[in-house]
Amino acid sequence: MHIDSLTAQLQVPQHRPVNGLVLMGGGARTAYQAGVLQAIGQLLAQNNPPQPFPFQVLAGTSAGALNATFLASKAMDGLRGLDDLARFWSAIRTESVYQLPQTPLAKISRWATALGLVLSARQHAAAMDSLALVNTLHKAIALDRIDTALRNGVLQALAVTASSYSSGVHWTFCQTRDGQPIPWSRPGRRAEQQPITIEHLMASSAIPFIFPSTPLWVDGGMEFFGDGSMRQISPLSSAVHLGADRILAIGVGQPQRVGLGDSGKNTGRPSLGTIAGHAMASVFHDTLEADVEQIARVNLSLNVLPDNVRAALPFRSVEVLALHPSASLDALAQDHVMSLPKAIVRVLEGLGALQGSGAALASYLLFEPGFIQALMALGHADVQAKSHEIMSFFSPTPSKTVR
């Protein structure tokens, strides 16, 4: 697990820091976040339980948005909400997330299945039917409890990010305690105050080519949205804008990827699965580290300025703790890919996505117990390995208090 802790902060002991949680996207891989957060909850519970919910600002993208919104609905339950997220993921199955479109060719062969999939994709602009996920989220997330947590001051804000196919604009939808209009706008990036709904989550997690786009109303008109990981260049910005002083960010990307089982030395033509896996890695390219470095530069610059100059600037120091998996999730997926429903296995086999670097594609679609539990166990192990840094983040000394 890679960790960056940036602690060049202002000393303002009277201010109670606002903790933010940023969850990156990655399909089934985001079960890793549930394991990390459950383990963190167990660490925090050792400090004279019961402890309150540890985050006041929640921001998520793609499947990370599902996790963030689920947690927002559980914030009134304190640390139990982190356990509930782990239980939610433990109960997930592929059929509760997506299904293959029904075609008359589906049972003939893997090639016929793949062909039927292509024909269906041309008709519906998506390879899979994600209606099952709509039903799963409606059962799991009590949206009214988000408003309760905001009204009671347990939460300050929830943010969900999606990308508009209609305009190309990257939108962040915010539900905040004060309900005021969101003032920030950047080239190609906008934010808007809206109560978060299941439609927002479906839009944010609509993996291109895999899941269908979702319509949302913005600026008084309807636009169609896909996965928020597309074009996401500053994943920490929403949490910063919404007032977080300290941010825990959990990514599921692997910046250094090589072929599996061949040490990256295979020079043969890549399979469709390898290309698709590479495309998915590009969609979910982890820009977290670059954003962490940007905040580090701002922190260092502010720290060397005179107090009067620093006070006049529209910037503040922000502490960031960034966590990533310590092991290859592609390799982990290869160990469990055959647990997928047979029809999905036939499709992946036809694409060459069961072995080698092609297994990367499966890692985003593998909502099966073996893979989910392995991801969560990795999250637990990574937290234990860095427990000192994590506890330091949640229990800063007065010199690390931020404004």
C-alpha positions as YAML, in Angstrom:
chain: A
units: angstrom
residues:
- id: 1
  name: MET
  ca: [0.00, 0.00, 0.00]
- id: 2
  name: HIS
  ca: [1.34, 3.42, -0.98]
- id: 3
  name: ILE
  ca: [0.72, 6.14, 1.58]
- id: 4
  name: ASP
  ca: [1.27, 9.87, 1.34]
- id: 5
  name: SER
  ca: [0.67, 11.95, 4.47]
- id: 6
  name: LEU
  ca: [0.98, 15.68, 3.93]
- id: 7
  name: THR
  ca: [1.17, 17.56, 7.18]
- id: 8
  name: ALA
  ca: [2.42, 21.09, 6.53]
- id: 9
  name: GLN
  ca: [-0.55, 22.68, 8.28]
- id: 10
  name: LEU
  ca: [-1.53, 25.89, 10.06]
- id: 11
  name: GLN
  ca: [-1.74, 25.83, 13.85]
- id: 12
  name: VAL
  ca: [-5.26, 26.89, 14.80]
- id: 13
  name: PRO
  ca: [-6.16, 24.81, 17.89]
- id: 14
  name: GLN
  ca: [-9.65, 26.32, 18.21]
- id: 15
  name: HIS
  ca: [-10.80, 24.86, 14.89]
- id: 16
  name: ARG
  ca: [-12.24, 21.34, 14.77]
- id: 17
  name: PRO
  ca: [-10.86, 19.72, 11.61]
- id: 18
  name: VAL
  ca: [-13.33, 18.50, 9.00]
- id: 19
  name: ASN
  ca: [-12.53, 14.95, 7.85]
- id: 20
  name: GLY
  ca: [-13.19, 14.10, 4.22]
- id: 21
  name: LEU
  ca: [-13.38, 10.69, 2.56]
- id: 22
  name: VAL
  ca: [-12.72, 10.38, -1.19]
- id: 23
  name: LEU
  ca: [-13.46, 7.03, -2.86]
- id: 24
  name: MET
  ca: [-12.18, 6.37, -6.37]
- id: 25
  name: GLY
  ca: [-13.95, 4.21, -8.96]
- id: 26
  name: GLY
  ca: [-13.17, 0.73, -10.23]
- id: 27
  name: GLY
  ca: [-16.21, -1.52, -10.47]
- id: 28
  name: ALA
  ca: [-15.96, -4.68, -8.37]
- id: 29
  name: ARG
  ca: [-12.45, -3.66, -7.29]
- id: 30
  name: THR
  ca: [-13.95, -1.07, -4.94]
- id: 31
  name: ALA
  ca: [-14.82, -3.87, -2.49]
- id: 32
  name: TYR
  ca: [-11.23, -3.19, -1.38]
- id: 33
  name: GLN
  ca: [-12.48, 0.13, 0.03]
- id: 34
  name: ALA
  ca: [-15.05, -1.71, 2.17]
- id: 35
  name: GLY
  ca: [-12.28, -3.84, 3.68]
- id: 36
  name: VAL
  ca: [-10.09, -0.80, 4.36]
- id: 37
  name: LEU
  ca: [-12.90, 1.15, 6.00]
- id: 38
  name: GLN
  ca: [-14.06, -1.79, 8.11]
- id: 39
  name: ALA
  ca: [-10.50, -2.26, 9.39]
- id: 40
  name: ILE
  ca: [-10.20, 1.47, 10.12]
- id: 41
  name: GLY
  ca: [-13.46, 1.33, 12.03]
- id: 42
  name: GLN
  ca: [-12.07, -1.50, 14.15]
- id: 43
  name: LEU
  ca: [-8.95, 0.55, 14.89]
- id: 44
  name: LEU
  ca: [-10.99, 3.58, 15.90]
- id: 45
  name: ALA
  ca: [-13.32, 1.47, 18.06]
- id: 46
  name: GLN
  ca: [-10.35, 0.59, 20.28]
- id: 47
  name: ASN
  ca: [-10.39, 4.21, 21.52]
- id: 48
  name: ASN
  ca: [-13.17, 4.07, 24.11]
- id: 49
  name: PRO
  ca: [-16.13, 3.02, 21.93]
- id: 50
  name: PRO
  ca: [-18.66, 4.02, 20.78]
- id: 51
  name: GLN
  ca: [-17.00, 6.46, 18.41]
- id: 52
  name: PRO
  ca: [-18.91, 8.88, 16.14]
- id: 53
  name: PHE
  ca: [-18.91, 8.60, 12.37]
- id: 54
  name: PRO
  ca: [-15.37, 9.69, 11.42]
- id: 55
  name: PHE
  ca: [-16.07, 11.67, 8.22]
- id: 56
  name: GLN
  ca: [-18.02, 14.87, 7.68]
- id: 57
  name: VAL
  ca: [-17.50, 15.21, 3.90]
- id: 58
  name: LEU
  ca: [-17.99, 12.21, 1.60]
- id: 59
  name: ALA
  ca: [-17.09, 12.24, -2.10]
- id: 60
  name: GLY
  ca: [-17.18, 9.35, -4.54]
- id: 61
  name: THR
  ca: [-16.86, 8.48, -8.20]
- id: 62
  name: SER
  ca: [-18.25, 5.47, -10.06]
- id: 63
  name: ALA
  ca: [-18.56, 2.49, -7.68]
- id: 64
  name: GLY
  ca: [-16.79, 4.69, -5.14]
- id: 65
  name: ALA
  ca: [-19.88, 6.93, -5.30]
- id: 66
  name: LEU
  ca: [-22.04, 3.93, -4.36]
- id: 67
  name: ASN
  ca: [-19.81, 3.34, -1.33]
- id: 68
  name: ALA
  ca: [-19.82, 7.02, -0.34]
- id: 69
  name: THR
  ca: [-23.61, 7.31, -0.60]
- id: 70
  name: PHE
  ca: [-24.16, 4.06, 1.29]
- id: 71
  name: LEU
  ca: [-21.95, 5.39, 4.10]
- id: 72
  name: ALA
  ca: [-23.79, 8.73, 4.09]
- id: 73
  name: SER
  ca: [-27.04, 6.83, 4.68]
- id: 74
  name: LYS
  ca: [-25.40, 5.06, 7.65]
- id: 75
  name: ALA
  ca: [-23.63, 8.06, 9.19]
- id: 76
  name: MET
  ca: [-26.12, 8.33, 12.06]
- id: 77
  name: ASP
  ca: [-25.05, 4.83, 13.14]
- id: 78
  name: GLY
  ca: [-21.44, 5.83, 13.85]
- id: 79
  name: LEU
  ca: [-18.74, 3.26, 13.24]
- id: 80
  name: ARG
  ca: [-21.37, 0.56, 12.65]
- id: 81
  name: GLY
  ca: [-21.87, 2.13, 9.24]
- id: 82
  name: LEU
  ca: [-18.39, 1.00, 8.20]
- id: 83
  name: ASP
  ca: [-19.24, -2.58, 9.19]
- id: 84
  name: ASP
  ca: [-22.54, -2.31, 7.31]
- id: 85
  name: LEU
  ca: [-20.67, -1.40, 4.11]
- id: 86
  name: ALA
  ca: [-18.57, -4.55, 4.46]
- id: 87
  name: ARG
  ca: [-21.72, -6.62, 4.99]
- id: 88
  name: PHE
  ca: [-23.30, -5.05, 1.91]
- id: 89
  name: TRP
  ca: [-20.34, -6.10, -0.22]
- id: 90
  name: SER
  ca: [-20.25, -9.58, 1.31]
- id: 91
  name: ALA
  ca: [-23.81, -10.13, 0.08]
- id: 92
  name: ILE
  ca: [-23.16, -8.86, -3.48]
- id: 93
  name: ARG
  ca: [-23.40, -11.28, -6.41]
- id: 94
  name: THR
  ca: [-22.94, -10.63, -10.11]
- id: 95
  name: GLU
  ca: [-26.65, -11.14, -10.82]
- id: 96
  name: SER
  ca: [-27.49, -8.41, -8.29]
- id: 97
  name: VAL
  ca: [-25.38, -5.93, -10.30]
- id: 98
  name: TYR
  ca: [-25.77, -6.79, -14.00]
- id: 99
  name: GLN
  ca: [-26.92, -9.46, -16.42]
- id: 100
  name: LEU
  ca: [-26.24, -10.33, -20.03]
- id: 101
  name: PRO
  ca: [-28.94, -9.18, -22.43]
- id: 102
  name: GLN
  ca: [-31.13, -12.11, -23.40]
- id: 103
  name: THR
  ca: [-30.33, -13.20, -26.96]
- id: 104
  name: PRO
  ca: [-31.25, -16.39, -28.84]
- id: 105
  name: LEU
  ca: [-27.54, -17.07, -29.43]
- id: 106
  name: ALA
  ca: [-26.52, -17.02, -25.77]
- id: 107
  name: LYS
  ca: [-26.45, -20.80, -25.23]
- id: 108
  name: ILE
  ca: [-24.79, -21.92, -28.46]
- id: 109
  name: SER
  ca: [-21.09, -21.17, -27.89]
- id: 110
  name: ARG
  ca: [-18.77, -18.53, -26.53]
- id: 111
  name: TRP
  ca: [-18.37, -16.99, -29.99]
- id: 112
  name: ALA
  ca: [-22.11, -16.93, -30.53]
- id: 113
  name: THR
  ca: [-22.55, -15.42, -27.08]
- id: 114
  name: ALA
  ca: [-20.01, -12.70, -27.85]
- id: 115
  name: LEU
  ca: [-21.68, -12.00, -31.21]
- id: 116
  name: GLY
  ca: [-25.08, -11.74, -29.55]
- id: 117
  name: LEU
  ca: [-23.54, -9.38, -27.03]
- id: 118
  name: VAL
  ca: [-22.18, -7.16, -29.79]
- id: 119
  name: LEU
  ca: [-25.54, -7.05, -31.55]
- id: 120
  name: SER
  ca: [-27.30, -6.18, -28.30]
- id: 121
  name: ALA
  ca: [-24.70, -3.52, -27.52]
- id: 122
  name: ARG
  ca: [-25.31, -1.87, -30.90]
- id: 123
  name: GLN
  ca: [-29.01, -1.70, -30.12]
- id: 124
  name: HIS
  ca: [-28.79, -0.55, -26.48]
- id: 125
  name: ALA
  ca: [-25.36, 1.19, -26.45]
- id: 126
  name: ALA
  ca: [-24.29, -1.08, -23.59]
- id: 127
  name: ALA
  ca: [-23.07, -4.64, -23.29]
- id: 128
  name: MET
  ca: [-24.83, -5.41, -20.00]
- id: 129
  name: ASP
  ca: [-28.25, -4.83, -18.45]
- id: 130
  name: SER
  ca: [-27.76, -2.97, -15.12]
- id: 131
  name: LEU
  ca: [-31.38, -2.89, -13.96]
- id: 132
  name: ALA
  ca: [-30.47, -5.36, -11.21]
- id: 133
  name: LEU
  ca: [-28.15, -2.76, -9.68]
- id: 134
  name: VAL
  ca: [-31.00, -0.25, -9.51]
- id: 135
  name: ASN
  ca: [-33.02, -2.71, -7.43]
- id: 136
  name: THR
  ca: [-30.01, -3.58, -5.24]
- id: 137
  name: LEU
  ca: [-29.27, 0.07, -4.45]
- id: 138
  name: HIS
  ca: [-32.91, 0.91, -3.70]
- id: 139
  name: LYS
  ca: [-32.97, -1.90, -1.13]
- id: 140
  name: ALA
  ca: [-29.58, -1.04, 0.42]
- id: 141
  name: ILE
  ca: [-29.55, 2.77, 0.61]
- id: 142
  name: ALA
  ca: [-32.10, 4.76, 2.62]
- id: 143
  name: LEU
  ca: [-31.73, 8.13, 0.91]
- id: 144
  name: ASP
  ca: [-33.85, 9.95, 3.51]
- id: 145
  name: ARG
  ca: [-31.27, 9.10, 6.17]
- id: 146
  name: ILE
  ca: [-28.69, 11.18, 4.29]
- id: 147
  name: ASP
  ca: [-30.83, 14.26, 4.83]
- id: 148
  name: THR
  ca: [-31.22, 13.30, 8.51]
- id: 149
  name: ALA
  ca: [-27.44, 13.06, 8.95]
- id: 150
  name: LEU
  ca: [-26.99, 16.44, 7.27]
- id: 151
  name: ARG
  ca: [-29.67, 18.14, 9.39]
- id: 152
  name: ASN
  ca: [-28.16, 16.75, 12.57]
- id: 153
  name: GLY
  ca: [-24.66, 17.94, 11.69]
- id: 154
  name: VAL
  ca: [-23.20, 14.44, 11.51]
- id: 155
  name: LEU
  ca: [-22.44, 15.11, 7.84]
- id: 156
  name: GLN
  ca: [-21.51, 18.34, 6.14]
- id: 157
  name: ALA
  ca: [-21.72, 17.23, 2.49]
- id: 158
  name: LEU
  ca: [-22.01, 14.34, 0.04]
- id: 159
  name: ALA
  ca: [-20.66, 14.64, -3.51]
- id: 160
  name: VAL
  ca: [-21.10, 12.30, -6.50]
- id: 161
  name: THR
  ca: [-19.31, 12.83, -9.80]
- id: 162
  name: ALA
  ca: [-20.44, 11.81, -13.31]
- id: 163
  name: SER
  ca: [-19.40, 12.64, -16.88]
- id: 164
  name: SER
  ca: [-21.87, 14.03, -19.42]
- id: 165
  name: TYR
  ca: [-21.89, 12.34, -22.83]
- id: 166
  name: SER
  ca: [-24.13, 15.16, -24.04]
- id: 167
  name: SER
  ca: [-21.88, 18.14, -23.28]
- id: 168
  name: GLY
  ca: [-18.54, 16.59, -22.31]
- id: 169
  name: VAL
  ca: [-18.71, 18.41, -18.96]
- id: 170
  name: HIS
  ca: [-17.58, 16.64, -15.79]
- id: 171
  name: TRP
  ca: [-20.31, 17.27, -13.19]
- id: 172
  name: THR
  ca: [-20.15, 16.94, -9.41]
- id: 173
  name: PHE
  ca: [-23.56, 16.74, -7.73]
- id: 174
  name: CYS
  ca: [-23.52, 17.94, -4.12]
- id: 175
  name: GLN
  ca: [-25.99, 17.51, -1.29]
- id: 176
  name: THR
  ca: [-24.89, 19.77, 1.56]
- id: 177
  name: ARG
  ca: [-26.07, 20.73, 5.01]
- id: 178
  name: ASP
  ca: [-26.62, 24.38, 4.14]
- id: 179
  name: GLY
  ca: [-28.28, 23.63, 0.78]
- id: 180
  name: GLN
  ca: [-26.72, 26.70, -0.78]
- id: 181
  name: PRO
  ca: [-25.78, 26.90, -4.50]
- id: 182
  name: ILE
  ca: [-22.32, 25.50, -5.24]
- id: 183
  name: PRO
  ca: [-20.18, 28.41, -6.47]
- id: 184
  name: TRP
  ca: [-17.37, 26.61, -8.24]
- id: 185
  name: SER
  ca: [-16.99, 26.11, -11.97]
- id: 186
  name: ARG
  ca: [-13.92, 25.28, -14.03]
- id: 187
  name: PRO
  ca: [-13.37, 24.66, -17.76]
- id: 188
  name: GLY
  ca: [-15.00, 21.31, -18.47]
- id: 189
  name: ARG
  ca: [-15.99, 20.91, -14.80]
- id: 190
  name: ARG
  ca: [-19.17, 22.03, -13.04]
- id: 191
  name: ALA
  ca: [-20.88, 21.48, -9.71]
- id: 192
  name: GLU
  ca: [-24.54, 21.70, -8.75]
- id: 193
  name: GLN
  ca: [-26.57, 21.37, -5.58]
- id: 194
  name: GLN
  ca: [-28.92, 18.38, -5.98]
- id: 195
  name: PRO
  ca: [-30.28, 15.77, -3.57]
- id: 196
  name: ILE
  ca: [-28.41, 12.56, -4.43]
- id: 197
  name: THR
  ca: [-30.65, 9.86, -5.90]
- id: 198
  name: ILE
  ca: [-30.18, 6.33, -7.20]
- id: 199
  name: GLU
  ca: [-30.16, 7.86, -10.71]
- id: 200
  name: HIS
  ca: [-27.06, 9.88, -9.78]
- id: 201
  name: LEU
  ca: [-25.36, 6.69, -8.62]
- id: 202
  name: MET
  ca: [-26.30, 4.81, -11.79]
- id: 203
  name: ALA
  ca: [-24.95, 7.68, -13.87]
- id: 204
  name: SER
  ca: [-21.68, 7.88, -11.93]
- id: 205
  name: SER
  ca: [-21.08, 4.12, -12.17]
- id: 206
  name: ALA
  ca: [-22.12, 3.62, -15.82]
- id: 207
  name: ILE
  ca: [-18.88, 2.06, -17.12]
- id: 208
  name: PRO
  ca: [-18.60, 3.01, -20.81]
- id: 209
  name: PHE
  ca: [-19.62, 0.27, -23.26]
- id: 210
  name: ILE
  ca: [-20.56, -2.00, -20.31]
- id: 211
  name: PHE
  ca: [-23.49, -0.23, -18.61]
- id: 212
  name: PRO
  ca: [-26.08, 2.07, -20.22]
- id: 213
  name: SER
  ca: [-25.95, 5.85, -19.80]
- id: 214
  name: THR
  ca: [-28.35, 7.55, -17.39]
- id: 215
  name: PRO
  ca: [-30.26, 10.81, -17.97]
- id: 216
  name: LEU
  ca: [-30.00, 13.59, -15.37]
- id: 217
  name: TRP
  ca: [-31.30, 17.16, -15.27]
- id: 218
  name: VAL
  ca: [-28.63, 19.89, -15.20]
- id: 219
  name: ASP
  ca: [-28.94, 23.59, -15.99]
- id: 220
  name: GLY
  ca: [-32.65, 23.10, -16.65]
- id: 221
  name: GLY
  ca: [-32.16, 20.45, -19.35]
- id: 222
  name: MET
  ca: [-31.64, 16.70, -19.65]
- id: 223
  name: GLU
  ca: [-28.20, 15.27, -20.41]
- id: 224
  name: PHE
  ca: [-26.99, 11.67, -20.57]
- id: 225
  name: PHE
  ca: [-24.22, 10.66, -18.18]
- id: 226
  name: GLY
  ca: [-21.63, 7.93, -17.90]
- id: 227
  name: ASP
  ca: [-18.92, 6.90, -15.47]
- id: 228
  name: GLY
  ca: [-17.46, 9.77, -13.46]
- id: 229
  name: SER
  ca: [-13.96, 8.30, -13.71]
- id: 230
  name: MET
  ca: [-13.80, 9.48, -17.32]
- id: 231
  name: ARG
  ca: [-11.93, 12.80, -17.57]
- id: 232
  name: GLN
  ca: [-11.49, 13.00, -13.80]
- id: 233
  name: ILE
  ca: [-8.29, 14.98, -13.38]
- id: 234
  name: SER
  ca: [-8.71, 16.28, -9.82]
- id: 235
  name: PRO
  ca: [-10.50, 13.71, -7.62]
- id: 236
  name: LEU
  ca: [-9.76, 15.55, -4.37]
- id: 237
  name: SER
  ca: [-11.11, 18.92, -5.47]
- id: 238
  name: SER
  ca: [-14.76, 18.33, -4.48]
- id: 239
  name: ALA
  ca: [-13.82, 17.39, -0.91]
- id: 240
  name: VAL
  ca: [-11.54, 20.43, -0.66]
- id: 241
  name: HIS
  ca: [-14.23, 22.77, -2.03]
- id: 242
  name: LEU
  ca: [-16.76, 21.34, 0.41]
- id: 243
  name: GLY
  ca: [-14.58, 22.21, 3.40]
- id: 244
  name: ALA
  ca: [-12.49, 19.13, 4.22]
- id: 245
  name: ASP
  ca: [-9.28, 19.92, 6.09]
- id: 246
  name: ARG
  ca: [-8.05, 16.33, 6.19]
- id: 247
  name: ILE
  ca: [-8.81, 13.84, 3.44]
- id: 248
  name: LEU
  ca: [-8.56, 10.06, 3.47]
- id: 249
  name: ALA
  ca: [-8.52, 8.94, -0.17]
- id: 250
  name: ILE
  ca: [-8.80, 5.28, -1.17]
- id: 251
  name: GLY
  ca: [-7.90, 4.28, -4.72]
- id: 252
  name: VAL
  ca: [-8.01, 0.86, -6.38]
- id: 253
  name: GLY
  ca: [-5.73, 1.56, -9.33]
- id: 254
  name: GLN
  ca: [-2.39, 0.09, -10.27]
- id: 255
  name: PRO
  ca: [-0.16, 2.70, -11.94]
- id: 256
  name: GLN
  ca: [2.44, 0.06, -12.91]
- id: 257
  name: ARG
  ca: [0.72, -2.75, -14.82]
- id: 258
  name: VAL
  ca: [2.42, -5.69, -16.52]
- id: 259
  name: GLY
  ca: [1.20, -8.85, -18.21]
- id: 260
  name: LEU
  ca: [0.21, -11.62, -15.82]
- id: 261
  name: GLY
  ca: [1.93, -14.97, -16.01]
- id: 262
  name: ASP
  ca: [4.42, -13.83, -18.66]
- id: 263
  name: SER
  ca: [6.31, -11.10, -16.76]
- id: 264
  name: GLY
  ca: [5.17, -8.66, -19.42]
- id: 265
  name: LYS
  ca: [7.46, -10.26, -22.05]
- id: 266
  name: ASN
  ca: [4.78, -11.56, -24.40]
- id: 267
  name: THR
  ca: [5.22, -9.71, -27.68]
- id: 268
  name: GLY
  ca: [2.30, -11.37, -29.45]
- id: 269
  name: ARG
  ca: [-0.74, -9.48, -30.68]
- id: 270
  name: PRO
  ca: [-2.95, -8.50, -27.70]
- id: 271
  name: SER
  ca: [-6.33, -10.17, -27.36]
- id: 272
  name: LEU
  ca: [-9.60, -8.23, -27.32]
- id: 273
  name: GLY
  ca: [-9.67, -8.85, -23.57]
- id: 274
  name: THR
  ca: [-6.21, -7.33, -23.14]
- id: 275
  name: ILE
  ca: [-7.21, -4.26, -25.14]
- id: 276
  name: ALA
  ca: [-10.51, -3.96, -23.24]
- id: 277
  name: GLY
  ca: [-8.68, -4.32, -19.93]
- id: 278
  name: HIS
  ca: [-6.24, -1.61, -20.98]
- id: 279
  name: ALA
  ca: [-9.16, 0.62, -21.98]
- id: 280
  name: MET
  ca: [-10.81, 0.06, -18.59]
- id: 281
  name: ALA
  ca: [-7.53, 0.87, -16.82]
- id: 282
  name: SER
  ca: [-7.45, 4.10, -18.85]
- id: 283
  name: VAL
  ca: [-11.03, 4.98, -17.85]
- id: 284
  name: PHE
  ca: [-10.18, 4.28, -14.22]
- id: 285
  name: HIS
  ca: [-6.66, 5.69, -14.47]
- id: 286
  name: ASP
  ca: [-5.73, 6.66, -10.92]
- id: 287
  name: THR
  ca: [-5.10, 10.40, -10.96]
- id: 288
  name: LEU
  ca: [-5.07, 10.40, -7.18]
- id: 289
  name: GLU
  ca: [-1.31, 10.52, -6.77]
- id: 290
  name: ALA
  ca: [-0.98, 13.52, -9.10]
- id: 291
  name: ASP
  ca: [-3.67, 15.36, -7.12]
- id: 292
  name: VAL
  ca: [-1.92, 14.50, -3.85]
- id: 293
  name: GLU
  ca: [1.31, 15.96, -5.23]
- id: 294
  name: GLN
  ca: [-0.54, 19.13, -6.26]
- id: 295
  name: ILE
  ca: [-1.89, 19.59, -2.73]
- id: 296
  name: ALA
  ca: [1.59, 18.95, -1.35]
- id: 297
  name: ARG
  ca: [2.96, 21.81, -3.44]
- id: 298
  name: VAL
  ca: [0.22, 24.15, -2.23]
- id: 299
  name: ASN
  ca: [0.87, 23.13, 1.38]
- id: 300
  name: LEU
  ca: [4.59, 23.77, 1.09]
- id: 301
  name: SER
  ca: [4.05, 27.12, -0.60]
- id: 302
  name: LEU
  ca: [1.62, 28.28, 2.09]
- id: 303
  name: ASN
  ca: [3.91, 27.13, 4.86]
- id: 304
  name: VAL
  ca: [6.75, 29.47, 3.81]
- id: 305
  name: LEU
  ca: [4.57, 32.57, 3.42]
- id: 306
  name: PRO
  ca: [4.25, 35.23, 6.14]
- id: 307
  name: ASP
  ca: [1.06, 34.90, 8.19]
- id: 308
  name: ASN
  ca: [-0.49, 38.11, 6.84]
- id: 309
  name: VAL
  ca: [0.09, 37.10, 3.22]
- id: 310
  name: ARG
  ca: [-1.20, 33.59, 3.80]
- id: 311
  name: ALA
  ca: [-4.36, 34.91, 5.47]
- id: 312
  name: ALA
  ca: [-5.14, 37.06, 2.42]
- id: 313
  name: LEU
  ca: [-4.97, 34.15, -0.05]
- id: 314
  name: PRO
  ca: [-8.00, 32.00, -1.00]
- id: 315
  name: PHE
  ca: [-6.11, 28.80, -0.12]
- id: 316
  name: ARG
  ca: [-5.64, 26.66, 2.95]
- id: 317
  name: SER
  ca: [-3.49, 23.70, 3.86]
- id: 318
  name: VAL
  ca: [-5.08, 20.26, 3.55]
- id: 319
  name: GLU
  ca: [-3.70, 17.02, 4.95]
- id: 320
  name: VAL
  ca: [-4.08, 13.98, 2.70]
- id: 321
  name: LEU
  ca: [-3.68, 10.29, 3.48]
- id: 322
  name: ALA
  ca: [-3.87, 8.25, 0.26]
- id: 323
  name: LEU
  ca: [-4.22, 4.45, 0.33]
- id: 324
  name: HIS
  ca: [-3.83, 1.99, -2.54]
- id: 325
  name: PRO
  ca: [-3.80, -1.84, -2.76]
- id: 326
  name: SER
  ca: [-0.46, -3.41, -1.97]
- id: 327
  name: ALA
  ca: [-1.03, -6.34, -4.37]
- id: 328
  name: SER
  ca: [-2.10, -6.71, -8.00]
- id: 329
  name: LEU
  ca: [-5.88, -6.78, -8.29]
- id: 330
  name: ASP
  ca: [-5.54, -8.06, -11.86]
- id: 331
  name: ALA
  ca: [-3.71, -11.13, -10.58]
- id: 332
  name: LEU
  ca: [-6.26, -11.57, -7.81]
- id: 333
  name: ALA
  ca: [-9.06, -11.48, -10.39]
- id: 334
  name: GLN
  ca: [-7.35, -14.18, -12.46]
- id: 335
  name: ASP
  ca: [-7.53, -16.50, -9.44]
- id: 336
  name: HIS
  ca: [-11.32, -16.06, -9.17]
- id: 337
  name: VAL
  ca: [-12.55, -15.35, -12.69]
- id: 338
  name: MET
  ca: [-14.05, -18.82, -13.17]
- id: 339
  name: SER
  ca: [-16.50, -18.14, -10.34]
- id: 340
  name: LEU
  ca: [-18.45, -15.79, -12.61]
- id: 341
  name: PRO
  ca: [-21.75, -17.03, -14.09]
- id: 342
  name: LYS
  ca: [-21.09, -19.37, -17.01]
- id: 343
  name: ALA
  ca: [-22.56, -17.02, -19.58]
- id: 344
  name: ILE
  ca: [-20.18, -14.23, -18.49]
- id: 345
  name: VAL
  ca: [-17.25, -16.64, -18.51]
- id: 346
  name: ARG
  ca: [-18.10, -17.60, -22.11]
- id: 347
  name: VAL
  ca: [-18.06, -13.93, -23.12]
- id: 348
  name: LEU
  ca: [-14.74, -13.26, -21.39]
- id: 349
  name: GLU
  ca: [-13.26, -16.43, -22.86]
- id: 350
  name: GLY
  ca: [-14.30, -15.31, -26.33]
- id: 351
  name: LEU
  ca: [-12.58, -11.98, -25.71]
- id: 352
  name: GLY
  ca: [-9.41, -13.62, -24.36]
- id: 353
  name: ALA
  ca: [-10.03, -12.08, -20.93]
- id: 354
  name: LEU
  ca: [-9.58, -15.11, -18.66]
- id: 355
  name: GLN
  ca: [-5.79, -15.23, -18.50]
- id: 356
  name: GLY
  ca: [-2.77, -12.99, -18.61]
- id: 357
  name: SER
  ca: [-3.23, -9.26, -18.92]
- id: 358
  name: GLY
  ca: [-6.73, -9.85, -20.30]
- id: 359
  name: ALA
  ca: [-7.86, -10.71, -16.76]
- id: 360
  name: ALA
  ca: [-7.74, -6.98, -15.96]
- id: 361
  name: LEU
  ca: [-11.14, -6.62, -17.64]
- id: 362
  name: ALA
  ca: [-12.63, -9.30, -15.40]
- id: 363
  name: SER
  ca: [-11.45, -7.48, -12.27]
- id: 364
  name: TYR
  ca: [-14.02, -4.72, -12.88]
- id: 365
  name: LEU
  ca: [-16.90, -7.17, -13.43]
- id: 366
  name: LEU
  ca: [-16.15, -9.88, -10.86]
- id: 367
  name: PHE
  ca: [-18.88, -9.34, -8.26]
- id: 368
  name: GLU
  ca: [-18.49, -12.82, -6.76]
- id: 369
  name: PRO
  ca: [-17.85, -13.81, -3.11]
- id: 370
  name: GLY
  ca: [-14.34, -15.23, -3.53]
- id: 371
  name: PHE
  ca: [-12.97, -12.13, -5.24]
- id: 372
  name: ILE
  ca: [-14.91, -9.74, -2.97]
- id: 373
  name: GLN
  ca: [-13.63, -11.44, 0.19]
- id: 374
  name: ALA
  ca: [-10.06, -11.49, -1.14]
- id: 375
  name: LEU
  ca: [-10.27, -7.75, -1.86]
- id: 376
  name: MET
  ca: [-11.63, -7.00, 1.59]
- id: 377
  name: ALA
  ca: [-8.99, -9.18, 3.24]
- id: 378
  name: LEU
  ca: [-6.31, -7.25, 1.34]
- id: 379
  name: GLY
  ca: [-7.84, -4.02, 2.62]
- id: 380
  name: HIS
  ca: [-7.68, -5.31, 6.19]
- id: 381
  name: ALA
  ca: [-4.07, -6.39, 5.80]
- id: 382
  name: ASP
  ca: [-3.04, -3.05, 4.30]
- id: 383
  name: VAL
  ca: [-4.63, -1.13, 7.17]
- id: 384
  name: GLN
  ca: [-2.90, -3.31, 9.74]
- id: 385
  name: ALA
  ca: [0.43, -2.74, 8.02]
- id: 386
  name: LYS
  ca: [-0.06, 1.04, 8.24]
- id: 387
  name: SER
  ca: [-2.07, 1.28, 11.45]
- id: 388
  name: HIS
  ca: [0.31, 3.81, 13.07]
- id: 389
  name: GLU
  ca: [0.02, 6.28, 10.18]
- id: 390
  name: ILE
  ca: [-3.73, 5.83, 10.02]
- id: 391
  name: MET
  ca: [-4.27, 6.39, 13.73]
- id: 392
  name: SER
  ca: [-2.00, 9.44, 13.55]
- id: 393
  name: PHE
  ca: [-4.20, 10.82, 10.77]
- id: 394
  name: PHE
  ca: [-7.36, 10.46, 12.87]
- id: 395
  name: SER
  ca: [-5.71, 11.67, 16.09]
- id: 396
  name: PRO
  ca: [-3.52, 14.59, 15.04]
- id: 397
  name: THR
  ca: [-1.36, 16.44, 17.54]
- id: 398
  name: PRO
  ca: [-2.14, 20.13, 18.07]
- id: 399
  name: SER
  ca: [0.67, 21.07, 15.69]
- id: 400
  name: LYS
  ca: [-1.15, 19.27, 12.85]
- id: 401
  name: THR
  ca: [-4.52, 20.91, 13.38]
- id: 402
  name: VAL
  ca: [-5.68, 22.63, 10.20]
- id: 403
  name: ARG
  ca: [-8.00, 25.40, 9.17]
...
